[in-house]
Amino acid sequence: MAATTYERLKLHVTPEKFYVEACDDGADDVLIIDRVSTEVTLSVKKDIPPSAVTRPIFGILGTIHLVAGNYLIVITKKKKIGEFFNHVIWKATDFDVLSYKKTMLHLTDIQLQDNKTFLAMMNHVLSMDGFYFSTTYDLTHTLQRLSNTSPEFQEMSLLERADQRFVWNGHLLRELSAQPEVHRFALPVLHGFITMHSCSINGKYFDWILISRRSCFRAGVRYYVRGIDSEGHAANFVETEQIVHYNGSRASFVQTRGSIPLYWSQRPNLKYKPLPLINKVANHMDGFQRHFDSQIIIYGKQVIINLVNQKGSEKPLEQAFATMVSSLGNGMIRYIAFDFHKECKNMRWDRLSILLDQVAEMQDELSYFLVDPAGVVLSTQEGVFRSNCMDCLDRTNVIQSLLARRSLQAQLQRLGVLHVGQKLEEQDEFEKIYKNAWADNANACAKQYAGTGALKTDFTRTGKRTQLGLIMDGWNSLIRYYKNNFSDGFRQDSIDLFLGNYSVDELESHSPLSVPRDLKFLALPIIMVVAFSMCIICLLMAGDTWTETLAYVLFWGVASIGTFFIILYNGKDFVDAPRLVQKEKID
């Protein structure tokens, strides 16, 4: 079978070369990487020198060029997630980054420091949860896309046939992808979330699977990547597929989420909620049309569910989105605005049924994909719901889980798992599995984009909003605030380096990492802390008269408050901003 990669590998290391040996039954292939010339060749097992240091590995993630030269990235630990139509799905849980160079003596102190920072960036991305792979199955495509392929497609390697939107190590594999003879060593890796459960309703056993595929185009962190780019790629774009496998029949329901497809930004500036800004000079229609043209080609009809607030700072985005859909005038696109926070205020989450009732007819029209045990397609999904809020995380996930449940109800009835008139919500055991899986999906997507778990997961897990859930949301919001302002620049740089949006050039005269901080960046926070401390000291150690004490307290109090507002006014200078890819490229 052509579309497989080697599952069992051994890495043999000598001072001159890396030898990656295929240990699958009957395999004699050895991938040789020259550590000096960086040349990649295919050989046989007898060429491995007995002096090599040997260790097992589970896949090659790829190679990357940093200041010190090339590095090989390999998967060293994996965890079995489950089996998918007799194909094992793995989660990569640990990696190793191996230098081609045996010494760093050729580097200056600045280069050494830069190389260390770049390595830290690579390790940061590798430490993010959610890298999945299969050596025998193409995880990047939906069941419907895989059912409609040519014989030529079936013969392609996993790397060649993969949907490039979802291959997170595509840049790292560029050297191996240029040589078709070594493709069985090139393992495409998905980033997102996968969960699999064997379930039972009415004594009938079926597999229920949830897959979220995160796009590597316009990828990044919450406040530094919003809207779309000139190619029409949306920020935080995730394709989520829910699959049912029962007695050989397979059903699937696909939804998408993605940032509002306009040119807009929302850069951190120390405020809790920075003001979103719509670009006034960009040609929005150009990017908007590119985005939906590609979505219609891939998925068919588009039902947009826009969940942002219809007042306050989010209102201009909702109005602009509605205007763009109206101006485009494409019959394949339908637009629904639902002010989630207004409709569900005072914890009235039962009001979400208003939206579900509004889209019920459209959902029936879009349908779902269904194929029988003989491989005959009984039903195809004619389009998708494209949901969004501001972050496309918390509100979006709640709505997606409700739409997916409605589709699942119809699928299980058609497959004969549910009896006529039976409701999925009444199946307590399955409901618990279902709700927890969707809440876990929310957390995974939120950690990858915003840096913390999702908000509102108490509703997804239990079906109702709780006081404890509100407290947890407050805590997660605080952590998000800190990360978005003080560590997201590094996170964004890490993703840009990993995905190849930035390439290291060791001959660059000025490293983007060594841009000196403005003096006020250090001076103002120190002045504020000193002034505040003096204010407290003056309160605790009263002077001879109350007027003297008051004068000191007022002086230091005004100094600390004044400095605080100067820092807030210049907020953009105090946040951790990306240094590798310039703002112009991001917007």
C-alpha positions in Angstrom: 0.0 0.0 0.0 1.5 3.3 -1.1 -0.2 5.6 1.4 1.7 4.6 4.5 4.8 5.7 6.4 7.2 3.5 8.4 5.8 2.9 11.9 8.9 1.4 13.6 12.1 3.3 13.3 15.6 3.3 14.9 17.9 6.3 14.9 21.6 5.5 14.6 23.9 8.4 15.3 27.6 8.7 14.3 29.7 11.9 14.4 29.3 12.3 10.6 25.8 11.0 9.9 22.2 10.2 11.2 20.9 6.8 10.0 17.1 6.3 10.3 16.4 2.6 9.9 12.9 1.3 8.9 12.1 -1.7 11.2 8.7 -2.6 9.8 8.4 -6.2 8.6 10.3 -6.8 5.3 11.7 -3.2 5.2 15.4 -2.7 4.3 15.3 1.1 3.8 17.7 3.4 5.7 17.5 7.2 5.5 20.9 8.7 5.7 21.4 12.4 6.6 24.9 13.7 6.3 25.6 16.0 9.3 28.2 18.0 7.3 26.8 18.4 3.8 23.1 18.0 5.0 22.5 15.7 2.0 19.7 13.2 2.4 20.0 9.8 0.7 18.3 6.4 0.8 20.3 3.3 1.5 20.1 -0.2 3.0 20.7 -1.7 6.5 24.1 -3.1 5.8 25.4 0.5 5.5 24.8 1.3 9.2 28.2 1.3 11.0 28.2 -1.0 14.1 29.8 1.9 16.1 26.7 4.1 15.8 24.7 5.0 19.0 21.2 3.5 18.6 17.8 4.5 20.0 14.1 3.8 19.0 12.1 6.7 17.6 8.5 7.0 16.3 8.8 9.4 13.5 10.7 12.2 11.8 9.0 15.6 12.4 11.5 17.3 10.0 14.5 19.5 9.9 15.0 23.2 10.6 17.9 25.7 10.0 18.9 27.8 13.0 22.0 30.0 13.7 24.2 27.0 14.6 23.1 25.1 11.5 20.6 22.4 10.8 18.6 20.4 13.4 16.8 17.1 13.1 13.5 16.8 15.0 12.3 13.4 15.9 9.3 12.0 17.9 10.6 10.1 21.0 7.3 9.2 22.8 3.8 8.6 21.6 0.5 7.6 23.2 -2.3 5.6 21.5 -5.5 7.5 21.1 -7.5 4.7 19.6 -8.3 2.9 16.4 -10.0 4.5 13.4 -11.4 1.9 10.9 -8.5 -0.5 11.9 -5.9 2.4 11.7 -4.1 3.3 14.9 -4.1 7.0 15.8 -1.2 8.3 17.9 -0.5 11.4 19.9 3.1 12.6 19.8 4.0 13.4 23.4 7.8 14.0 23.4 10.3 15.2 20.9 14.1 15.6 20.5 15.9 18.3 18.6 19.3 17.1 17.5 22.0 19.4 16.1 23.9 18.4 13.0 26.9 20.3 14.3 29.1 18.5 16.9 30.3 21.8 18.5 29.2 25.4 18.8 32.7 26.9 18.8 32.1 28.6 15.4 29.5 30.9 17.0 30.0 34.3 18.6 28.4 35.0 22.0 25.5 36.9 20.4 24.9 34.0 17.9 25.0 31.5 20.8 22.4 33.5 22.7 20.2 33.8 19.5 20.5 30.1 18.8 19.5 29.3 22.4 16.4 31.6 22.0 15.4 30.0 18.7 15.8 26.5 20.2 13.6 27.6 23.2 11.0 28.7 20.6 11.0 25.4 18.8 10.7 23.5 22.2 7.9 25.8 23.2 5.8 24.8 20.1 6.8 21.1 20.6 5.6 21.3 24.2 2.1 22.5 23.1 -0.4 19.7 23.5 -2.2 18.4 20.5 0.1 16.8 17.8 -1.5 13.7 16.2 -0.5 11.3 13.5 -1.2 7.9 11.9 1.3 6.0 9.8 -1.5 4.3 7.8 -4.4 6.8 7.6 -4.8 10.3 6.2 -6.0 12.3 9.2 -6.0 15.6 7.3 -9.0 14.9 5.2 -12.7 14.4 6.2 -14.5 11.2 5.4 -16.4 12.9 2.6 -13.2 14.2 0.9 -11.6 10.7 1.2 -14.6 9.0 -0.4 -14.4 11.2 -3.5 -10.8 10.6 -4.7 -9.1 9.3 -7.8 -7.0 6.1 -8.1 -3.9 8.4 -8.6 -4.7 10.0 -5.2 -4.8 6.5 -3.6 -1.3 5.8 -4.8 0.2 9.0 -3.4 2.2 9.0 -0.2 0.6 10.4 2.9 2.6 13.6 2.6 1.7 14.2 -1.0 -2.1 13.6 -0.6 -2.5 15.4 2.8 -4.5 18.6 3.0 -1.7 21.2 3.4 -3.8 23.4 5.5 -3.5 20.9 8.3 0.1 19.6 8.0 1.8 21.5 10.8 5.2 20.1 10.0 5.0 20.9 6.3 7.8 23.4 6.5 10.0 21.1 8.5 9.5 18.3 6.0 10.3 20.4 2.9 13.7 18.7 2.3 12.2 15.2 2.5 9.2 16.2 0.4 11.5 17.2 -2.4 12.7 13.5 -2.7 9.7 11.2 -3.4 11.9 8.1 -2.7 12.1 9.0 1.0 8.4 9.9 1.5 7.8 6.7 3.6 10.0 8.4 6.3 8.0 11.7 6.0 5.2 11.7 8.6 2.5 14.4 8.3 1.5 15.7 11.7 -1.9 17.3 12.6 -2.3 19.9 15.3 -5.6 20.2 17.1 -7.7 17.7 19.1 -8.8 14.0 18.6 -10.9 11.9 20.9 -12.4 8.5 20.3 -15.0 6.6 22.4 -16.7 3.2 22.1 -20.3 3.9 23.1 -23.5 2.0 23.7 -27.1 3.0 23.3 -30.0 0.5 23.5 -27.3 -2.3 23.6 -25.9 -1.2 20.3 -22.2 -0.5 20.2 -20.8 2.3 18.0 -17.6 4.3 17.8 -17.9 8.1 18.2 -15.0 10.2 17.2 -14.3 14.0 17.3 -11.5 15.5 15.3 -10.5 19.2 15.3 -7.9 20.2 12.6 -6.2 23.5 13.2 -5.0 25.3 10.1 -1.3 26.2 9.8 -2.1 29.2 7.5 -2.4 32.5 9.5 -1.7 30.6 12.7 -0.8 32.3 15.9 -2.0 33.6 19.2 -5.1 35.4 20.1 -4.4 39.2 19.9 -1.6 39.1 17.4 -3.5 37.2 14.7 -7.0 38.3 13.8 -9.0 38.5 10.6 -7.6 37.3 7.3 -4.5 37.7 5.2 -4.3 38.7 1.5 -4.7 35.0 0.5 -8.0 34.8 2.3 -6.8 32.6 5.1 -8.6 33.3 8.4 -7.0 33.4 11.8 -7.8 30.5 14.2 -9.4 28.5 11.4 -10.4 25.0 12.7 -12.2 22.3 10.9 -14.1 20.0 13.3 -15.5 16.6 12.2 -17.8 14.4 14.2 -17.7 10.7 13.1 -20.0 7.7 13.9 -19.0 4.2 12.9 -21.7 1.5 13.4 -21.8 -2.0 11.9 -19.6 -0.9 9.0 -21.6 2.3 8.2 -19.8 5.6 8.7 -21.4 9.0 9.2 -19.7 12.4 9.5 -20.7 16.0 10.2 -18.3 18.8 9.5 -18.2 22.4 10.9 -15.7 25.2 10.6 -14.7 28.1 12.8 -12.5 31.1 11.8 -11.9 34.7 12.6 -14.2 37.4 11.1 -12.9 37.4 7.5 -12.0 41.1 7.2 -8.7 43.0 7.7 -8.9 43.9 11.4 -6.6 43.8 14.4 -6.8 43.9 18.2 -3.3 44.4 19.5 -2.7 44.1 23.3 -2.0 47.4 25.1 -2.4 46.4 28.8 -6.1 47.1 28.7 -8.3 44.2 29.7 -10.1 44.2 26.3 -8.2 46.2 23.6 -10.3 48.0 21.0 -10.7 46.0 17.7 -9.7 48.2 14.7 -10.9 47.6 11.2 -8.3 48.5 8.6 -9.7 51.6 6.8 -7.5 51.4 3.7 -7.5 47.7 2.8 -9.6 46.2 0.0 -11.7 44.0 2.3 -13.8 42.6 -0.6 -10.7 41.1 -2.2 -9.6 39.0 0.8 -13.3 38.3 1.8 -14.1 36.9 -1.6 -10.9 34.8 -1.7 -11.8 33.3 1.7 -15.3 32.3 0.7 -14.4 31.2 -2.8 -12.0 28.6 -1.3 -14.5 27.6 1.5 -17.3 27.0 -1.1 -14.9 24.9 -3.3 -13.9 22.8 -0.3 -17.2 22.6 1.7 -20.1 23.8 -0.5 -22.8 26.1 1.0 -21.8 28.4 3.9 -24.1 29.2 6.8 -22.3 31.9 8.8 -23.3 32.1 12.5 -21.8 35.3 13.9 -22.1 35.3 17.7 -20.4 38.6 18.5 -22.1 41.4 20.6 -24.3 43.7 18.5 -23.4 46.7 20.7 -20.2 48.2 22.1 -16.7 47.6 20.6 -17.8 44.4 18.8 -20.7 46.1 16.9 -18.7 47.6 14.0 -17.3 44.1 13.2 -20.8 42.5 13.1 -22.1 45.3 10.9 -19.0 45.1 8.6 -19.4 41.3 8.3 -23.1 41.6 7.4 -22.4 44.4 4.9 -19.7 42.3 3.1 -22.0 39.2 2.8 -24.8 41.4 1.4 -22.4 43.2 -1.0 -20.9 39.8 -2.2 -24.4 38.7 -3.0 -23.5 35.0 -3.3 -26.4 32.6 -3.1 -24.2 29.9 -1.5 -23.7 32.1 1.6 -26.2 32.8 4.3 -25.6 35.0 7.3 -27.1 34.8 10.8 -26.2 37.2 13.6 -27.0 36.0 17.1 -25.9 38.2 20.0 -24.9 35.3 22.3 -24.2 37.4 25.4 -27.4 39.5 25.1 -29.6 36.5 24.4 -28.1 34.4 27.2 -27.6 37.0 29.9 -28.6 36.2 33.5 -27.5 32.6 32.8 -30.5 32.0 30.5 -28.7 29.5 28.4 -31.9 27.7 27.5 -32.4 30.6 25.1 -29.8 29.0 22.8 -32.7 27.0 21.5 -33.9 30.2 19.7 -30.8 29.9 17.4 -31.1 26.1 16.9 -34.7 26.5 15.9 -33.7 29.4 13.5 -31.2 27.2 11.7 -32.9 23.8 11.9 -34.3 23.9 8.4 -30.9 25.0 7.0 -29.2 22.1 8.9 -31.5 19.6 7.4 -30.8 21.0 4.0 -27.0 20.8 4.5 -27.4 17.2 5.8 -24.4 15.0 6.7 -22.2 12.4 5.0 -23.2 8.8 5.2 -21.7 5.7 3.6 -22.9 2.1 4.0 -20.7 -1.0 4.8 -20.3 -1.7 1.0 -18.9 1.8 0.5 -22.0 3.2 -1.2 -22.6 6.9 -0.4 -26.1 7.3 0.9 -25.9 11.0 1.8 -23.5 13.9 1.3 -23.0 17.0 3.3 -23.9 19.9 1.0 -22.3 22.7 3.1 -21.1 23.7 6.6 -21.9 26.0 9.4 -19.1 28.5 9.8 -19.3 29.8 13.3 -17.4 32.7 14.9 -17.2 35.0 17.9 -14.3 37.3 18.6 -11.8 34.6 19.5 -13.8 31.7 17.9 -13.3 29.8 21.1 -15.8 29.9 24.0 -19.2 31.0 22.4 -18.3 29.2 19.2 -17.6 25.8 20.8 -20.9 25.9 22.7 -22.9 26.4 19.5 -20.9 23.9 17.6 -21.6 21.2 20.2 -25.3 21.9 20.0 -25.4 21.7 16.2 -23.3 18.5 16.2 -25.7 16.9 18.7 -28.7 17.7 16.5 -26.9 16.1 13.5 -25.9 13.1 15.6 -29.5 12.6 16.7 -30.5 12.3 13.0 -27.6 10.0 12.1 -28.2 7.5 15.0 -31.9 7.3 14.2 -31.1 6.6 10.6 -28.6 3.9 11.5 -31.1 2.3 13.8 -29.2 2.9 17.1 -31.9 5.3 18.5 -35.5 4.2 18.4 -38.1 6.6 16.8 -39.0 9.3 19.3 -35.9 8.7 21.5 -33.9 11.7 22.4 -30.1 11.7 22.6 -30.3 14.0 25.7 -32.1 11.3 27.6 -29.1 8.8 27.1 -27.3 9.7 30.4 -24.2 7.6 29.9 -23.6 8.8 26.3 -24.5 12.4 27.2 -21.7 12.5 29.8 -19.2 11.2 27.2 -20.5 13.6 24.6 -20.4 16.8 26.7 -17.0 16.1 28.3 -15.5 15.4 24.8 -16.8 18.7 23.5 -15.5 20.6 26.6 -12.1 18.9 26.1 -12.2 20.0 22.5 -12.9 23.6 23.7 -10.0 23.5 26.1 -7.6 22.2 23.5 -8.5 24.9 20.9 -8.4 27.6 23.6 -5.0 26.6 25.0 -3.5 26.6 21.4 -4.9 30.1 20.6 -5.4 32.0 23.8 -3.0 30.2 26.2 -5.6 29.0 28.7 -8.5 26.5 28.8 -11.9 27.6 27.4 -14.5 29.6 29.2 -18.1 28.4 29.6 -17.1 24.7 29.6 -19.3 24.1 32.7 -22.3 24.5 30.3 -20.8 22.2 27.7 -20.0 19.6 30.4 -23.2 19.8 32.4 -25.8 21.5 30.2 -26.2 24.4 32.7 -24.2 27.4 33.9 -22.9 27.2 37.5 -21.4 29.6 40.0 -18.2 27.6 40.1 -18.0 27.8 36.3 -18.2 31.6 36.6 -15.3 31.6 39.1 -13.2 29.4 36.9 -14.0 31.6 33.9 -12.8 34.6 35.9 -9.5 32.8 36.8 -8.9 31.7 33.2 -9.6 35.3 32.0 -6.9 36.6 34.4 -4.4 34.1 33.1 -5.3 35.0 29.6 -4.8 38.7 30.3 -1.3 38.0 31.7 -0.3 35.7 28.8 -1.8 38.0 26.1 0.1 41.0 27.4 3.4 39.5 28.7 4.2 36.3 26.9 2.3 36.1 23.6 5.1 37.9 21.6 7.4 34.9 22.3 4.5 32.4 21.6 3.8 34.1 18.2 7.5 34.2 17.3 7.7 30.4 18.2 4.8 29.6 15.9 6.2 31.8 13.0 9.6 30.0 13.3 8.1 26.5 13.4 5.8 27.1 10.4 8.5 28.8 8.3 6.9 32.3 8.3 10.4 33.4 9.5 13.6 31.8 8.3 16.8 32.2 10.3 19.7 33.8 8.4 22.9 33.6 10.4 24.5 36.1 8.1 22.0 38.8 9.1 24.0 41.8 10.5 21.2 42.7 13.0 19.4 39.9 14.8 15.7 40.7 15.3 16.1 39.1 18.8 18.5 41.7 20.0 16.4 44.9 19.6 17.2 47.0 22.7 14.3 48.0 24.9 13.4 51.7 25.3 14.7 53.2 28.6 11.1 54.1 29.7 10.3 50.4 29.5 12.4 49.8 32.6 12.3 53.3 34.2 8.5 53.8 34.5 7.6 50.5 36.2 10.5 51.1 38.7 9.3 54.7 39.4 5.7 53.4 39.9 6.7 50.6 42.3 9.0 53.0 44.3 6.3 55.7 44.5 3.7 53.2 45.6 6.0 51.7 48.2 6.8 55.2 49.6 3.1 55.9 49.8 2.6 52.8 51.9 5.6 53.6 54.1 4.3 57.1 54.7 0.9 55.7 55.8 2.6 53.2 58.2 5.2 55.6 59.6 3.2 58.8 60.3 5.0 62.1 60.4 4.9 64.7 63.3 1.6 66.1 62.1 -1.2 64.8 60.1 -0.8 67.5 57.5 2.8 66.4 56.9 1.8 62.8 56.6 -1.0 63.8 54.2 1.4 65.8 52.0 3.8 62.9 51.7 1.0 60.4 51.0 -0.5 62.7 48.4 2.9 63.3 46.7 3.8 59.6 46.4 0.2 58.6 45.6 0.0 61.1 42.8 3.4 60.0 41.5 2.4 56.3 41.5 -1.0 56.9 39.9 0.4 59.3 37.4 3.1 56.8 36.4 0.5 54.1 36.1 -1.6 56.1 33.7 1.5 57.0 31.6 2.3 53.2 31.4 -1.3 52.5 30.4 -1.3 55.3 27.8 1.8 53.8 26.3 0.5 50.2 26.8 1.7 48.9 23.4 5.3 49.6 24.4 5.1 47.5 27.5 3.5 44.3 26.1 5.6 41.4 24.8 5.3 41.9 21.1 6.5 39.5 18.3 10.0 40.3 17.0 10.4 37.9 14.0 7.6 38.8 11.6 6.8 42.4 11.3 3.3 43.8 12.0 2.8 44.7 8.3 3.1 41.0 7.4 0.7 39.9 10.2 -2.1 42.3 9.3 
